[in-house]
Amino acid sequence: MTGTPLHVGLVGYGLAGSVFHAPLIAATEGLVLDTVVTSHPERQAQAREEFPDVRVAATADELFARAGELDLIVVASPNRTHVPLATAALKAGLPVVVDKPIAGTATEARDLAALAEERGLLLSVFQNRRWDNDFLTLRKLLDDGELGDVQRFESRFERWRPTPKGGWRESGDPAEIGGLLYDLGSHVVDQALVLFGPATAVYAEVDVRRAGAESDDDTFIALTHASGVRSHLYVSATAAQLGPRFRVLGSKAGYVKYGLDPQEGALREGGRPGDASEWGTEPESLWGRLGAGESPLTGGGRPVPTLAGDYPAYYAAVAAALREGAPNPVTALEAAAALDVLEAARRSARDGVTVTL
């Protein structure tokens, strides 16, 4: 990629900002991490240590005052701030990437999309799990027709965290947009819609299991897709035994895959894309298995090499969209469709009904 680097302002340096966005921005050719916005002195010091050339600001207003020096704003602050910050950035004339969920409601997401279109600006949503190794592998199996017609898609994002951590992500205040439905649920719903198309009906069970927990920590969502596929999606912090990440059943074969993509773990430990040629790869022992009428737990089916995960591809696509007019990797309207499902899931669980979309 040639030309002057695009300067990026990153709002928020908690988990999302420091572990995901900053390293991926810095690793992307043509992007420069210009400024980090955080009011926490410890996080300011962390940003300077990890990126010695970065500028640090205490408020987003300081960033918007320098709008003419920037080419992209990334919003990685708490969920309740996503809409106001993205709105302010767009009104300042700046393209925006917003961490998921882009908003608390589909209406808000569509309003942001309309504002971006009106201003002629990119508005993209960071759905990094579209570039997980297992998801990329499953997409290839589907494209190659290995499964036949898919009948049921099971997806699990489960953890064992019997004690709540607290903080806004586990807050019971609706304004915080916390809980697993909107956190991990944003990922599994987005993946299901990408793979199998729009949903026509939603049923959900949303529970608070742990003592002292304020928000949902054990949630199940069932989707009926217009394509006829049924998706069963599980997100939990209370899973004492973890199920398969994917179990996909088709008319020709099934695919079962255990284990999580290694990229988040590598980023948390300070790893960076480009540090090694094997970024995003996993050992053969974790490969999924493809077959029919056999149990993968007893060696049935054939092992399917897992493609390398590729989170860096997201920001590479954002850079290409800004420079060359390439497609937006994740649009706000796609995010709004996922929010339609999440809102329906919340209504379903509250009222004990199946919600038709």
N, C-alpha and C positions, 0 to 999 in steps of 0.2 A: 504494500500500500504506500502510495506516495502522497506528498503534500504536507501542509502544516498539521501537526498533531491537534486533535480535538481535545479541548480542556474540559475536564469533568469536575463538577462540584458534588460532593457526597454528603447528604444530610443524614446524620446518625452514625454512631460508631460503637453500637452495641454488638450483639451476636451477628445480626444480618450485615451490618456495615463493615465490621472488622474482619469477620471470618469469610464471608462470601464476596461482597461487592468490591471492597478495596483491592484484595489480591487479584481478582479477575480483571478489574479495570486496568490495574498496573501491568498485567501480563498481556494485554491486548495491543497488538500493533496499531498505531495510529491514535491511541487514546493516552492521555496523560492525567493522572490523578492530581488535580490542581489544588483543591481545597477540601478539607474535612470540617464539617460543622458538628460540634458537640460542646455542651456547656460543662461537662464533667472534667475537672482538672486531670484526673488519672487517665481518662480516655484521650484527652488532648496530648498528654505525654506519651501515651502508647502510640498514637498516630505519628507523632514526630519521630519516635524511635524506629517504627516499622517503615516509615517513608520519609527519610530526612529532608527531601525537597518539598514536601507538602506544606501548604499554608493551612492554618487552623483558624476557624471563626467560632464564636460562641453562639451566634444566632443565625437563623436562615435569612433574616433581614440584611445582615452584613453581606451575605452571598448575593442576594438579589440586587443589592446596590452596585455590584460589580458585574451585572448581567452581560454587559458588552464584552467582558473579558472571557466569558465562558461559552461553551458550545453544547453542554448537556448537564442536566441536573438529575441526580439519582436520589430518590426518596427511600431511605432505609431506616426511618424512625418509627416509633410505635404506631400501631395500626390506626389509632384515632386521629393521627396527624396526616395521614396519607392524602385525603381529599383536599384539605386546606393548603397543604404545601404544594401539591401538584397543580392546583388551581393558580396559586401565586406564581409558580414557575412559568406556566403557560401564558399567563397575563404579562409576565416580564419578557415574553418572546423567546423562551427557551424550551427546547425539546426535553422530554422527561421520561425517565425509567422509574417505575414505582414497584417496590417489593409487593409480593402478594400478601393478603388480598388487597387489591387496588382500593377497595372501599368496603363499607359495611352493607351496602345495598346495590342491587343491579341498576337501579335508577341513578344513583350517584355515579356509577361507572359509566353509564351511557351519557350522562351530562358532561363528564370529563371528556369522553370521546368526541362529543359534539363541539366542545370548546377547542380541542386540539385541531379538529377538522376546520373549524372556522378560522383559526389562526394559521393553518397550514403547517402545523408542527407535529413531529413524531411524539406519540404517547405509547410507550411499551410497558409490558408487565413482566416482572422477573419470575418466570415459572421454570426454575432451573431443573426441575425433575423431569422435564421433557428430554433432558440430555443425560439422564441416568443410564448406566450401562445396561441394566435389565430392560428398561423401556425401549432403548434403541434396538436391542436384540429381539424383543417381542415384535416391534414394528416390522423388522426385516422378515421374521417368520410369517407374519400376516401377509406382507407384500409378496412373499414367495409362495403363498398358498399352502404352507406346510400343515396348517391346522384344519383346512377345509372351511366350512361355514362355522364361525364361532357361535356357540350357544350361551355360554356363561363365562363371565370374566370375574375372577375373585382377586382382589387386591388388598393387601394388608400393610399398614404402617404402624407397627406395634412396638411398644417399649415397656420396660419394667421399671417404673418409678413410683414405688409405693408411698413415698412422702412428697407432698407438693413442694415446689420450689418457691412459690409465691411470685410476686411481680405482676406486671400488667398482663402478661400472656395467660396467667391463670386467674385473673380478676373476674369477679362476678358482676362487675359494673358493665352493663351493655354498651356503654359509650366506648369502652376499651377494645371492643371487638376481639375478646380473648376466647379461650377454650379451643379444644381440639377440632371442633367442627370447622372453624374458620382457619385454623392453623394447618394441621396435616390434612384436613378435609379439602382444603383448597388444592392440594397436590393430587390426591387420588381422584377427585372429581374431574379436575382438568385433564388428567391422563385418560380417564374413561371416555370423556367427550372427544378428545383428539383421536382415540383409537376407533370408537364405534359410533360417533355421531351424536346428534342431539337426543336429549332425554324427553320422553313424553309423560312419564309418571315417576314419582319419588315417594318412597316410604323410608322412615328413619326411626331409630331408637337412640335417644341421647340421654346418657346417664352421668351422674356424679357419684363415683364409687369411693373415693378416698376420704378418710376423716380429715376435716379441715379444708377440703377442696371447695372452691366457690364456683368453678365453671366445669363444663363437661370434660370428662377424662376417659370416657369409654363409649364410643359412638359407632353405630352401624348405619349404612345408607344402602338402600336397594334402588337401582335405577332400571327402568324399562326404556330401552332406546328405540327410536323410530325404525332402526334397522332390524329390530327383533331380538338383539342381544340383551341379556340381563346382566347387569353388573352388581356384584355384592362387594361393598367397600367397607373395610374395618380400620378404624384409627383408635388407638388405645395407649394409655400410660399405665395400664394395670394388667398387662398380659404377662402372667408368670411363666408361660411357655409360649414362645413366638411361633406363629404359623408361617407358611410360605409367603414370601413377598408377592408372588403371582401364582395363580393356578388358573389356567385358561383351557377350557374344554371346547373342542370343535368336532365337526362331523367326521374328520379323518384322524385326528390325534389330539393329545393334550400336552401342555407345556407347564412344568412346575419348576419354580425358581425360588431358592432360599437365599437369605442374606441381603444386605443393603449395599448400594453403590459405595465404593471406597472414597469418593472425592471429598465428601463432607469431613470424614475422619482425617484425611490428609490435610485439608485446609485448617482444621482445628489444631492440628499438631504443628502448624507452621509451614507445611509443604506448599509449594507454589507450582502452578503449571509451567512446564518447561524445565523444572529442576531435573526431571528424569524422562527418558523416552517412554516409560511405561505408565505415564499418568492415566489414571482412570481404569487400569486393568486389575483383574482379580485372579486368584489362583484357580487352577483347574478344578480343585475340590469344591468350588462354589458354583461351577457351571450348572445351569438348569438342564433338565432332561425332557426329551420329546418322545412320545410313544403312545400306544393304545393298548388298554387292557392289562397294563403292568404297573407295579408300584415303583416310583423312583427311589423310595427309601430302601428297597431291596435290590437296587441296581437295574430296575426295569427301564426300558426306553434307551435312547442314545443320548450321550452328553452333547450339548450344544455350546460351542465356544461363545462366551459372553463378549460382545463387542466392548471396546473401551468407552467408558463414560467421557463426556466432553462438555463440561460446563463452560469452558472458554468459548465454545461456539456461539453462545448467546451474545456476548458482548462483541464478538467479531461480526455477527449479523447486525447488531445495532450500529456499529461503525460503518458497515456497508450501506445500511439504510440512510444514514445521515450524509455520507459522501456521494453515494452513487444512485440513491433512490431505490435500492434493493428492498425486498419485502420486509415489513416489520415482523420480527420473529414471533412476537406474542401481542396481539392487539387488545385494546381495551374492550372491544365488543366480544372477543372470545372470553375475556375475564368476566364480563357481565353475564354471559351465558352460564358460566360456572356459578356465579352468585345467584342466578335464578334457582339453580339446583340447591344451593346451600340454604337459601331462604325457604324454599319449599321443604327441605329436610327439617328445618327448625319448626315450621308449622305442623308438619306430619307428626313429629315427636310430641309436640305440645298437645295436639288434638287427637292423637291416636288414629289418624286417617292416612290414606294414600292421596297425595296431591297430584292432580293432573296439570301438566304445563301446556 
